[in-house]
Amino acid sequence: MFTVQGTINKESIAMSSLCPFAKATTGGVCPMKSDKKPDKSSGAACPVTGKGGEPKETSADHAAGEESAEDPRLVPAKCPFGYDSNTFKLGPLSCMVCQALLHDASKCKPCSHKFCKACISRFKDCPLCGADIEGVEPDAELQTLVDRFIDGHARIKRSLAGESKEAGADGKSKVIYEDVSMERGAFLVQQAMRAFRAQNIESAKSRLSMCAEDIREELKSSQDNLDLCSQLGAVLGMLGDCCRTLGDAPSAITYYEESAELLSKLPKKDLELVHTLSVSLNKVGDLRYYGGDLQSARSYYARSLDVRRNSVKEHSAVASQVIDLATSLAKVADVDRNLGNEDAAVEGFEEAIKCLEKLKLDSEQANLEQRRRSVLDFLQKQLHDK
């Protein structure tokens, strides 16, 4: 069996670097890449300490009768400690190894430095002080604090509906916390991507599961919200990546299939959506391929190919779409060859070569040129070795 997947399909190896919440939270700027500093004038209260000033009201706001500070939908959700979707400051709730919030917080003995259990298990010496690690014990109290922080993150404080003018028994106004789901979702995805890159897969899976649960809950009252559906599809694909990395192929396939089913129902105008859909389909195909079920693998590869063909028709000038199309052609051709359909395989390889040979890239597209060259070399080798 040929290994087209391992040779040319980098999309199946690592979690996407695109944040599905980028447009909703930062006006199109991915929070993973944003240098924007937290807005310290926000009135968002920290869910752990309850601290954080009320929104500042300018004289102009007062004169104009603005009430936006009382509308939770209009108040940016920011934590005074800097734990928001735009930036993430490492602190006492962070693991210095994966640089995400602690997961299964554990304490080294004897130095007492704290890390995620999965992260510190790879070391014999403390990554912070260099002391020999004589043992590791769980820190349940710290983990409870982290869990409380995550559970309340990106929630904002507002007066209880209908009782904003009434005081409670202690003389203080009654308040409730309301989710700003886009900010919370971006934050959870950011944490997951940090953990995934550091190979703390269980941590990444945990954060993504929370994110998916949040979106599903939101969709109960907003079933036609295309942004939420697109975000859930992307998050499910990331969960599939986690399960695949952990060696749980059945769960990975379930997540990828659900992602593809969800995304296939959405309009195919957004290139990121098209890419996520086609990648999810290809990843199911990869797992079927390596499992020996070639017919099923071909079915998923063919579906991905159809998605990419349609995308190229709409965006023929987008180089990445053409390379994706050639990759899908190669994957279908590879399975055809393994199924004994040599003529179909040769036809597929030749079509992919023509696509790439016609593609002209400029000097500013060096990364795409490298990818184009890699796929083209593979395809030419397949024809030469037939």
N, C-alpha and C positions, 0 to 999 in steps of 0.2 A: 504494500500500500504506500503510495506517495505521501509526502508530508507537506502539502501546499499550505496547510494551516500554520504550521510552525515556521515556514519559510517566509511567507509574505503577509501574513495576517496579524499584524501587531495589535489590531483592535481587540483581539480576543485575550490578550495577555494581561492588561492592566485596566483598572477602573478609569473611566472617562475623567478628563481634567476639567470638563465643562460643568459649571454649577447650574442645575436646572432652575434655580431661583434668582439667577443674576438679573434678569430683566425686571422681575417683580420687586426686587428689593433696592436696587441701586440704579435704576434707569438704564440698564444694559451693561453696567460694569460688573464683572464677576467679583463677588466679595473676596474670593481667594487672591485676587490681584490688585484689589483696591488699596490705595495709600491713604484713603480718607480717614481722618481721625474722628473719634467719637464726638458727638455733639454734647458737650458737658452741660448745656443749658436745658437738656431734656428733663422731663419730669418723671421718667421711668424709675420706679423703685427697684432696688436690688431684691430678688426673691429670697435671699438668705438673710440679709441684715435688715431689710425693710427701709434702708436709707436711700436717699436720693431726693434732691429738691424738687419742688413743684415747678411747672413750666413758668418761665419768666414772661410777664405780660408787659408789653411796651405801652407807652402812653398812646401811641397811634392805634394799637389794637383796642385799647379801652375806649378811645374816642369813637372808633368805627363800630363799636358794639360787637367785636369779634368774639365768638364762643368756641373757637376751634380747640382751645385747651381742654374743653370739657368733652370733646368728641374723641373717643378712643381710636377711631379709625384714622384720625388726622395727626395723632401724636406719634412721632418717631420713637420706636422702642429701643432705648439705649440703656445699658447698664453702666453705672458710675465707675465700675472697676475695669471697664473696657472690654468685657466679654460680650461683644455683639457680632453681627454678621459681617461687618466691614473690617474689623481688626480683632486680634486675639492676643492679649498680653499674657505671657507665661507668668504664673503665680503659684500660690500655695495649693491650688486645686488642679494644677497641671502636672503632667509627667514630663520630666526633662528629656526623656528618651524619644518618645513619639511626638512630643509637643502638643498633645491634645489633653482634654480633661481626663482625669484618672479613671481607669476601669479596673475593677478588682484591685483596689488600692492595697499595696503591700509595703511593709517596712523592713528594711535591711537590718540585720543584726551584725555587729553591735553599733553601727554608726547612726541608725534610725532615719536615714534618708528614705524617701517614699517615692515609689514608682508604680506603674501598672504591673500586675503580676506577670503578664506575658512578656513585657519589656525587660524586666529585671531578671527573668529566668534565663536570659541569654548571656548573662555576665557572671564572672567569678569575682570581679572586683567592683566596688561601687563606682558608677560612672561619674559621680560628683566629687567624691573625696579620695577615691582610689583604695579605700580600706578593703581588706579581704572580707568577703561575704560569708559569714559563719552560718547564716540561716535567714529565712524570709518568713515573716508572719503577716497574716491579713490585718488590715487596719479598718475594721468595720465602721468605726465612728467617723473617720475621714470619708469613707465611701458614702456613708449616709448623707453627709454634708454635700458631697458632689452630686448625688442623686437628687437631693432637694433643690440644688442650684439648677440643674438641668431641667427638672420638672417645672420650675417656675420661670425659666429664662425667657426673655422677650415678652413677658407679660407686663401690662401696664396697669397702673392704679387709676381708678375713676370712682366717682361717687355712685353709690348703689342706686339703681334706677328707681325713681319715685320717692327716694328718701334722701336726696342730695342735701336738703336743708335741715334734716333731722340729725340729732346727735345720739350716739349710743349711750349705754348706761355709764360708761366711763367718761362721758362728755366729749368724746371724739367722734368725728363724722364716720359713718359706716362706709366701707369701701369694698369693692370686689376687684378681682384680677381678671382681665380679659386677654385672650391670646391675640397676638399679631402674628398669624400663622406664617406669613411669608418670611418675616425676620427670623422666627424660630426655626423654620425649615432650612433657611440658608445657614444658620448657625450649626444645626445638627449635621448637615452635609459637609460643612467645613471641618468639623471635628472628625467625621468619618474618613474624609480624604486624607487628613493628616495621619490618622491611625493606620489607614490602609498602606500608605507609602512607607510607614515604619514597620510594616508586617505585623501589626497588632490587629489581626483580622477580626477577632471576637469583639473588640472595642468598636471597630468600624461597623460591624453587623448590628451591634446593639443600638448605635446612634441612628443608623438608617432605618431600623425597625421602628424606632420611636417616630421618625419622620414620616414613614409610610402610614403609621397608625393615625398621626395627626391629619394627614391629607385625606385619608379615608373618612375620618370623622367629619371633616369639612365638606366633603363631597356629598354627604347625606343630605345637606341642605342646599348644595350648589352642584347638582348632578351635571348641569350643562356648562360648567366652568371649564373652558378649554385649557387655560393655564394650569389649573389644578390637575387635570387629566394628564397633561404633558409632563408635569413635574413628577406625578406618581409613576408614570411609565419609566422615567429616567431613574428614579430612586429604586424601583423594582429591578431594573437592569443592574444597578450597583450592588444590590443584595445578591443577585445571581453571581456577580463577580466574587463576592465574599464566600459564598457557598462553594463555588468552584475551587477557589484557592484552598479552602479547608478540606477539599476532597469529597464533598457531598454533592455528587453530580445530579442525583434525582431532585434535590431541593433547588439546585441551580437551574435546572431545566424548567421547573415549575415557575420560578421567578421570571426567567427569560420569556417563557410563553405568555405569562400574564402581562408582562411589559409589552410584548408584541401585539397581543390582542387589544390592549387598551390604546396603544398608539396608532394601530391600523385603522381605528374608527375616526381619527382626527384628520382635519384638512392637511394636505401634504405640501403646504406652501412654505413652511419653516424648514430651512435646511438642517438645523440642529435636530428637529423632530425626525426628519427623514433619516438622518445619520443614526440616531438612537434606535429607531425602528429596524433599520437594516442590520445594524450590529447585533441587536437582540436575536433576530432571526438567524444570523450567521453563527452566533454562539451556541444556539440550540443545535444547529447543523454540525458544528465542531464536536459537541459532546456525543451526538448520535454517530458521527463519523468514527471517533475514537472508540466508541462502544461496539463498532462493527455493523451497525444498522445503516448500510449505505443508501438504501432506498429512502429511508426517512431523512437522512442527511441531505440527499439531493433535493427532496421536497422543500426543505427549509432554505437551502441555498438558492433554489429557483425562486422562491418567494422574495428573498432579499434582492436577487437580480432584477426581478420585475419592479421593485420599489426604486432601485437605482437607475434602471432604464428610464422610467417616467421622470425621475428627478433630472437626468441629463437632458431630456427633451425640454424641460422648463429652464434649466440653468446650464446650457451647453458651454458657457464661457467660464464656469467655475471649475478650475483645474482639479480640485480635490474630488469633485463629483465624478469626473472622468476616470481618475485613478481608482476610486471606489468601484466604479462599474467594471473596470478591467479586473480588479481583484475578485469580484463576484463571478465574472465569466470564468476566471481561472479555477475557482473553487468548484463550480458546476462541471467544468471540463475534467477536472481531476477525478471527481466521482464517476463520471461517465467512463473514463478510462478503466477505473477499477471494476466497473460493472461490465466491462467488455465491449462498450460502445465506442470503439476507437475512432470511427468517422466523426461522430458527434463531438468527441473530445478534441480532435484536431481542429474542427470548425470553431469550437469555442476558444481554443488557444489563439488561433489566427485572428479572430475578431478582436480579442483583447489586445493583441500586438498592434493591430491597426489603430485602435483607439489611442494607445500610448505613443505610437510613432507620429501621429498627427498633432499631439499635444505639444505646444510650444510654450516654454516657461522662460521668464526673464531672470536676471541675476538676483533679484530680491526674493525669489522663490526657491532658494537653495535646498531647503528641507523637502519641499515637494519634488524637486528634481532628483534628489537622492532616493526618495520613495519610488518615483516613476522608474528610475533606472534599476532599482532592486527588483521590482515586479517584472519589468521587461526582460531582465536577464533570466529570471526564473522561467518565464514563458518560452523564451527562445531555447532554453535548455530542454524543456519538455518536448518541443517539436523535434529537436535534434536527437533526443534519446528514444523516440517512438519506435 
